[in-house]
Amino acid sequence: MAWLGILGIVLGIATLIAMAFRGIAMVPTTVVASLVVMVFNGMDIWDGFLDGFGQSTANYVALYIILFFLGTLFGELLSKSGAAKSIALQMLKLPVKRKALLVVVLASAILSYGGVNLFVIVFSIYPIALVLFKEEDIPKRLFPAALFLGSATFTMVAIPGTPAIQNLIPAETFGTTAYAAPTMGIIASAAMLGLGIWWLYWSQSRLAKKQVGFVPGPRDNMENIDIDSREGVPSFWVSILPIIIVLALIFILNNYLDTVFAVNIALASGVLSTTALFWPTLKVDYVGRLNAGGHDGLTALMNTAVVVGFGGVVAMSSGFDSIVDWTMGLDMHPMISGALAVGVVSAATGSASGGLQVFSDSLGSQYVELSQAQGVSPDAMHRVLAMSAAGLDSMPYSGGYITAITYAQLTHRESYGYFFVTNVVITSIGAVLGILLYLGLGIA
């Protein structure tokens, strides 16, 4: 029965969330959650694990293993060389009080809007954020919320022209461009950024009153983030050069190569340039840096990949087909039903791009015809659907979030509540605002 399959998905997601919040590792957590989905959907257990869980996990590992290794190694070298400390010290000179959270948000936003891969942003920003957070005694639990507010909300789906795949899938579906509905996008972006910054600063103040401050993780090198000792810190312009090289190569190579391949080349160049520029410092324990990059990269990769594997099991289930059919058949204004459909599917898969792609493949052409018949702006549909996908995709099993908390040595219990507000509540508010702007004021 259809309801039993849907119940299985709900229970599988609930199992995943409950186990993750209890601190159980992601491999056993996703295996148990996948088993729940398979049993309730009457799936063949071996086929489910082999073709759903295993194949989806393997595909993700095959695509991203080099990127994760190079990304974590790049971040490790930036930290060990003192380059991250140098950049952070320069940021501390900005004439703004309580600047750490704002710097992380804006730096992430700039990188994201520049087309930089989300994982690269995590690996590049974290060592810099460590110094800033320690200086202002900010708990690390706010790091994922700050980073993803900048990189996975308005810059990913709302602000006109963003190169994110979540902005390009609707363009293909509705025949629009990356700059669709610019006025709506700018207003929604301003609302998301403003609300997000307010939430982060309010959370910082509340934690300070509770005397909750900065505590380093077991793999955080306190020597590298202690700003009281500035001996041997390289100059800011030399320190930022490897990051500029990475960004420039991503921007150039994206026009000629597959995105992941372009990012891998850029990161490899960043590793080589960092090594060359700071060799006198790094040569002391370069083998240790390589080993740390490999270990941390593999840990982050596998914790993310098995969540994708769980999504593969969900996508194979009959309950998922029922969810797609139900959401796509909602009898209401196409903008509202489309937003709900994309949001629900994105939540089930833990992926905004996954939700948009399922929508595009399943009923994209029908919604194009429906929108045309009712005179709905394709640009407005594009922007609202993109924002709707980014709201409910940020579940506790979201791949990007798992990567960030693994790399930053955080737990769901510590950090998810703050991340939930910035990336689920506030992004969903942006989508609702977009609907109201169009249906109420005709703004697109």
DAJO-V921833 format. One record per backbone hydrogen bond with DSSP energy under -0.5 kcal/mol. CO is the residue of the C=O (numbers start at 1). NH is the residue of the N-H. E is the energy in kcal/mol with one decimal. If there is no record, write none. Layout:
BEGIN
CO/NH/E, CO/NH/E
END
This chain:
BEGIN
1/5/-1.5, 2/6/-2.1, 3/7/-2.4, 4/8/-2.0, 5/9/-1.7, 6/10/-2.4, 7/11/-2.9, 8/12/-2.5, 9/13/-2.7, 10/14/-2.5, 11/15/-2.6, 12/16/-2.3, 13/17/-2.6, 14/18/-2.8, 15/19/-2.6, 16/20/-2.2, 17/21/-2.4, 18/22/-1.0, 19/24/-2.2, 20/23/-1.6, 25/29/-1.8, 26/30/-2.7, 27/31/-2.0, 28/32/-2.4, 29/33/-2.4, 30/34/-2.4, 31/35/-2.0, 32/36/-1.9, 33/37/-1.9, 34/38/-2.4, 35/39/-2.4, 36/40/-2.1, 37/41/-1.4, 38/43/-2.5, 39/42/-1.2, 44/48/-2.7, 45/49/-2.3, 46/50/-2.9, 47/51/-2.8, 47/52/-0.9, 48/52/-0.9, 48/53/-2.6, 49/54/-4.0, 50/55/-1.2, 52/56/-1.6, 53/57/-2.3, 54/58/-2.9, 55/59/-2.6, 56/60/-1.8, 57/61/-2.5, 58/62/-2.8, 59/63/-1.8, 60/64/-2.2, 61/65/-2.1, 64/68/-2.7, 65/69/-1.9, 66/70/-2.8, 67/71/-2.8, 68/72/-2.4, 69/73/-2.3, 70/74/-2.5, 71/75/-2.2, 72/76/-2.3, 73/77/-2.6, 74/78/-2.4, 75/79/-1.9, 76/80/-2.8, 77/81/-2.4, 78/82/-0.5, 78/83/-0.6, 78/84/-2.5, 79/82/-0.9, 82/86/-2.3, 83/87/-2.4, 84/88/-2.5, 85/89/-2.6, 86/90/-1.7, 87/91/-2.0, 88/92/-1.9, 90/93/-1.2, 91/94/-1.7, 94/96/-2.4, 99/103/-2.8, 100/104/-2.2, 101/105/-2.4, 102/106/-2.7, 103/107/-2.8, 104/108/-2.2, 105/109/-2.3, 106/110/-2.5, 107/111/-2.2, 108/112/-2.7, 109/113/-2.8, 110/114/-1.3, 111/116/-2.4, 112/115/-1.8, 117/121/-1.9, 118/122/-2.0, 119/123/-2.4, 120/124/-2.3, 121/125/-2.6, 122/126/-1.9, 123/127/-0.6, 124/128/-0.5, 125/129/-3.0, 126/130/-2.2, 127/131/-0.9, 128/132/-1.8, 129/133/-3.3, 130/134/-2.3, 131/135/-2.3, 132/136/-1.9, 133/137/-0.5, 133/138/-2.6, 134/137/-0.8, 139/142/-1.7, 140/143/-2.3, 142/146/-2.3, 143/147/-2.9, 144/148/-2.7, 145/149/-1.8, 146/150/-1.5, 147/151/-1.9, 148/152/-2.5, 149/154/-0.5, 153/156/-0.7, 153/157/-1.8, 154/158/-1.7, 154/159/-2.9, 159/162/-1.5, 164/167/-1.7, 164/168/-0.8, 165/169/-2.2, 168/172/-1.8, 169/173/-1.9, 170/174/-2.8, 171/175/-1.0, 171/176/-1.2, 177/180/-1.5, 178/161/-2.7, 181/185/-2.5, 182/186/-2.5, 183/187/-2.3, 184/188/-2.6, 185/189/-2.4, 186/190/-2.4, 187/191/-2.0, 188/192/-2.6, 189/193/-2.8, 190/194/-2.5, 191/195/-2.6, 192/196/-2.5, 193/197/-2.7, 194/198/-2.2, 195/199/-2.4, 196/200/-2.3, 197/201/-2.4, 198/202/-2.5, 199/203/-2.5, 200/204/-2.5, 201/205/-2.3, 202/206/-2.4, 203/207/-2.5, 204/208/-2.1, 205/209/-2.0, 206/210/-1.1, 207/212/-2.9, 208/211/-1.5, 211/213/-0.7, 217/220/-1.4, 219/221/-0.5, 220/222/-0.9, 221/224/-0.7, 221/225/-0.7, 222/225/-0.6, 222/226/-0.6, 223/226/-0.6, 225/227/-0.9, 226/229/-0.8, 228/230/-0.7, 230/233/-1.5, 235/239/-2.2, 236/240/-2.3, 237/241/-0.7, 238/242/-0.6, 240/244/-2.2, 241/245/-2.5, 242/246/-2.2, 243/247/-2.6, 244/248/-2.7, 245/249/-2.4, 246/250/-2.2, 247/251/-2.3, 248/252/-2.3, 249/253/-3.2, 250/254/-1.8, 252/255/-1.3, 253/256/-1.9, 253/257/-2.9, 258/262/-2.8, 259/263/-2.4, 260/264/-2.4, 261/265/-2.2, 262/266/-2.3, 263/267/-2.8, 264/268/-2.5, 265/269/-2.2, 266/270/-2.0, 267/271/-2.6, 268/272/-2.5, 269/273/-2.7, 270/274/-2.3, 271/275/-2.4, 272/276/-2.5, 273/277/-2.5, 274/278/-2.1, 276/279/-0.6, 278/281/-1.0, 278/282/-2.5, 279/283/-2.8, 281/284/-0.7, 282/285/-1.1, 283/286/-0.6, 285/289/-1.6, 286/290/-2.3, 287/291/-2.5, 288/292/-2.4, 289/293/-2.7, 290/294/-2.3, 291/295/-2.7, 292/296/-2.8, 293/297/-2.0, 294/298/-2.1, 295/299/-2.2, 296/300/-2.4, 297/301/-2.5, 298/302/-2.7, 299/303/-2.0, 300/304/-1.5, 301/305/-3.2, 302/306/-2.2, 303/307/-0.5, 304/308/-1.6, 305/309/-1.9, 306/310/-2.0, 307/311/-2.0, 308/312/-1.8, 309/313/-1.6, 310/314/-2.3, 311/315/-2.5, 312/316/-1.1, 313/317/-0.8, 314/317/-1.1, 317/321/-1.3, 318/322/-2.0, 319/323/-2.1, 320/324/-2.5, 321/325/-2.6, 322/326/-2.5, 323/327/-2.7, 324/328/-2.3, 325/329/-1.0, 326/329/-0.5, 327/330/-1.0, 330/332/-1.3, 333/336/-0.6, 333/337/-2.8, 334/338/-2.3, 335/339/-1.7, 336/340/-2.4, 337/341/-2.6, 338/342/-2.6, 339/343/-2.2, 340/344/-2.6, 341/345/-2.2, 342/346/-2.4, 343/347/-2.1, 344/348/-2.1, 345/349/-1.8, 346/350/-1.7, 346/351/-1.3, 350/399/-0.6, 351/355/-2.2, 352/356/-2.4, 353/357/-2.3, 354/358/-2.5, 355/359/-2.1, 356/360/-2.7, 357/361/-2.8, 358/362/-2.7, 359/363/-2.3, 359/364/-0.6, 360/364/-0.9, 363/367/-2.3, 364/368/-1.9, 365/369/-2.1, 366/370/-2.7, 367/371/-2.6, 368/372/-2.1, 369/373/-2.5, 370/374/-1.8, 371/376/-2.9, 372/375/-0.8, 377/381/-2.2, 378/382/-2.6, 379/383/-2.2, 380/384/-2.5, 381/385/-2.6, 382/386/-2.0, 383/387/-2.1, 384/388/-2.4, 385/389/-2.2, 386/390/-1.4, 387/391/-0.7, 388/391/-0.7, 388/392/-1.2, 389/393/-0.7, 391/394/-0.7, 393/395/-1.8, 395/398/-2.3, 398/402/-2.4, 399/403/-2.3, 400/404/-2.2, 401/405/-2.5, 402/406/-2.0, 403/407/-2.5, 404/408/-2.3, 405/410/-3.1, 406/409/-0.7, 411/415/-2.0, 412/416/-2.6, 415/419/-1.8, 416/420/-3.2, 417/421/-1.3, 418/422/-1.8, 419/423/-2.8, 420/424/-2.0, 420/425/-2.0, 421/426/-2.9, 424/428/-1.9, 425/429/-2.0, 426/430/-1.8, 427/431/-1.7, 428/432/-2.6, 429/433/-2.7, 430/434/-2.0, 431/435/-2.0, 432/436/-2.5, 433/437/-2.6, 434/438/-1.9, 435/439/-3.1, 436/440/-2.1, 436/441/-0.7, 437/441/-1.1, 437/443/-2.5, 438/442/-1.3
END
